Amino acid sequence: VPACCAKAEPAAANFSDKSLYLTESKWTTDVGKNITLGELKGRPQVVIMFFASCQYACPILLHDLTRIETALPAKLRGKVGFTLVTFDTRRDTPEALAKFRETRNLPVANWTLLHGESDDVLELAALLGVKYKEEATGQFAHSNIITVLNADGEIVQQLVGLGQDIQPVVQQLEKLLTN
């Protein structure tokens, strides 16, 4: 059969029904690249939902991610992705996220900052178990959850709260990378 006539298998065929990478949502990175979550496949991801102008919880969540990255053995650090998804779809444009990356010195190689449309953000938040609500002040009340995804986008661990013991997450990542 000529290649032109071969039936194309959908990309989703590679993921289990538990994979967040099955979602069809579209995202824009802080460097202006349009992606789907499935493009994060291939290495474990540590994911948070946040908003850049947060003054309280989000800086602590970000610090927890950098603690996780630092606690990983040096040879494994580049093999883990860190993904920050904003729920402030109005203010956290890709350009604003690029400034946030620069201000926080987040490396491009393994840190991904994502902006999406409101419906896509709501869907991902529901899948991650993150609740959020915009307040009259423009700030957001939100859950503080760090989610570990395996290389196929399946949730394998969640850490709830701020400033928690990161060792279980580090151990999970080491396990994912050495199996």
N, C-alpha and C positions, 0 to 999 in steps of 0.2 A: 504494500500500500504506500503510495507516495506520501511524503511528509505533510503535504498540504491537506491531505484528507484524513490524517490520523486524528483520532479523538483526543483532544487535550484533557488531561486529568486536572481537576481543580486543585489549586495549591492547598486547599483545606484538607485534601486527602492525606496529607502528611501529618496531621495533628489529631490527637485523641479528642473525644467529645468533652474532655475536661480542660482543654486548652483555651486560654484567653486569646490566642492567636487566630481563632476561628472568626472573631468579630470582623465585620466588614468596615469598621470605622476608619476614617481617614484622619491623619494627624499631620501637623507641620512642625518640623524641628526648629530650634532657635537659629539654625543656619539656613532656614528657608527650604529645606528638602521635604517633599510630601511623601509620607510613608504610611504603611499599615502596621499594626502591632506585629504581624507575622514576620516583618523584616528584622525584628529583634531576636529571632530564633538563632540557635546555635551556641549560645552560652547562657549560663544562669543570669537572671536579672534581679536586682533588688529595686523595688518600685515603691515610690510614695506619691500621694496626691497632695498638692500644696498650692499656695499662692505667693507670689514674689513679694508683695507688700506686707506680708504677715510680720508682726512684731514679736509674737510670743512663741507659739508652738512650732511653726515651720522652721525657724532657725535651729531649734533643738532637734527636730527630725533630720535636718540636713547634717547637723553635727553628728548625730547617730550614724548616718550613712558614711561619713568620713571616718568615724571610729571603726566601723565594720571594714572599710577598705584598708585602713592602716593595720588592722589586726590580722588581715590575711597574710599568709606567707608571701614574700616578695614575688616568687615565681608564679603565683596564682592571681595576683592583683589585676593584671591586664586581661584575665580570662573571665572576669565578672563585669556585667554591665550594670550601671546605676541609672535608673530612669525616673525622672521627675515629671509628673503630669499636672498641669495647672487646672484648677477649677474656676479660676478667674478669667473667663473667656473674653471678657471685654477689655481689661487692662493688660493682661499678660499676653500681648501679641508676640509673635516670634522675635520681633526686634527687642521688645522689653525683656524677653527671656535671654536673648543674647547678651544684653547689658548685665542681667543677673548672673549669668555664667562668668562674665568677665570680672565683675565685682567679687564673686566668690571663688575665683580661680579654679573653676571646675574644668578638668581636662576634657578635650573633645574626644579623645580616643575611646573612652569607655563610659562617659556620662552623656545621657540623652535627655534633652528638655523638650517636652511636647505640649503643643497647643492644639485644641480640637474644638469642634462645634459643641454647643451646649448638650445636644442629645447624645453625642458620642461620649462626652465627659460623664453624663448621668449614667450611661450604660456601663462604662468601665468602673465607675464608683460602685455601682450595684454589684458588679462581679467581684470586686475587691472587698466588699463589705464596708466601704467608706461612706459615711453620711456627712453631708455638708449643707449649709444654708447661708445665703448672703444676708447680712444684717443691714439695718438702715444706714449704718455708718460706712458701708462699703467693705467692711471686714467680713470674714467668714467664720462661722462656728463649724468645726469639723472634727471628725475622728482622726486619731493619730495612730496610723497603722503602717508598719513596714512589711511589705510582702516580698517573699522570695519565690521566684518562678524558676522552674528547671529550664533546660535548653529548649524544651518544646512548649513553653508557655503555660505549664500547669502549676498551680499554687502548691508549694510543698511546705511552706511555713509562713506564719504571720507573727509579728511582734507588735503587741498593742500597748500603747502608752509612750511616754517620753522618758528618755534617759534610762531605758531598761538595760538589763544585762545582755550584751550583744554576743556573748560566747556561743549560745545555741545557734545563732544565725551563722556565725563564722564556721562552726563545726558542720552545719548543714551544707554551706557552700564548699567547704573542703571535701565533704563526702561526694557532692555532685560532680566535682572536678576530678576526683581520683577514681571514680567508678567507670 
